[in-house]
Amino acid sequence: MSLPLMPRATAVWLVENTALTFDQIGEFTGLHALEVQAIADGEVATQMHGLDPIANGQLTLEELERCQKDPDARLKLAKEALPEQVVKHKGPRYTPIAKRQDKPDAIAWLLKSHPELSDGQISKLVGTTKPTIHAVRDRTHWNTPNIKPRHPVALGLCTMEDLEKAVARANRGKKPEEIKVEAPTAEEVAAAAPEGPAA
């Protein structure tokens, strides 16, 4: 269940300005009824200003009146207060500029450690193009002398879960003992971390 913004401040306002029960306020704000009672007794949140949920559009006056008349009724957030559902699109993933230079290193690591991955899978994992993958594989990439294979998870270019899924998909039909996905070692993570300013 979605909770209102600043639940404790909202509870303070509801305690001071409504005839709702502690259970009703607690369920709406996500607080325990005893904590709401402590607010009412002045033991908790004594210096906190109440936040009016009606004024900020999280609760309607009709909903508040309905629940004050029926102690068993439960408050519901206004539809306008609920955040819009984020739709995950299947377009290219954005990679921050600072991490783009790490892509060839991640590609080199994937080509070396997981040759079973297709170019399409590597492209999706790292967020790169097939020509870049070919250039790294053929050692024709413009930065070939400086490319060092580094774990893409340690570089922050993909998650371990995404890597495991891609390897499992590539290894369909193989025996389970042949499938091995390496997590980045502490050394790989340390090597991938950006260097701070010199002390």
Secondary structure, 3 states (H helix, E strand, C coil): CCCCCCHHHHHHHHHHHCCCCHHHHHHHHCCCHHHHHHHHCCCCCCCCCCCCCCCCCCCCHHHHHHHHHCCCCCCCCCHHHCCCCCCCCCCCCCCCHHHHCCHHHHHHHHHHHCCCCCHHHHHHHHCCCHHHHHHHHCCCCCCHHHCCCCCHHHHCCCCHHHHHHHHHHHCCCCCHHHCCCCCCCHHHHHHHCCCCCCC
